[in-house]
Amino acid sequence: AILPDGTDTHYGFGWRTGEHEGRWTVGHNGMVAGFVASFLRIPDEAMAVMAFANRYRASSTELRNLVLEVFLR
């Protein structure tokens, strides 16, 4: 979404957009009642990675990025 002042929020329709090592990404994170999840797509690589954890204090984003690095190398 682009705000009226021209600022890009990097968010729209429930998805956050960004970059990972120069690659365009689309993703979403969430948590509920002690569970965490992270989903990231890299459309140009036809790749998607999801991580789920049943530990509220665990970082599903860090776990997802560890898995992602295995496949990007």
Secondary structure by P-SEA (a helix, b strand, c coil): ccccccccccccccbbbbbcccccccccccccccccbbbbbcccccbbbbbbbccccccaaaaaaaaaaaaac
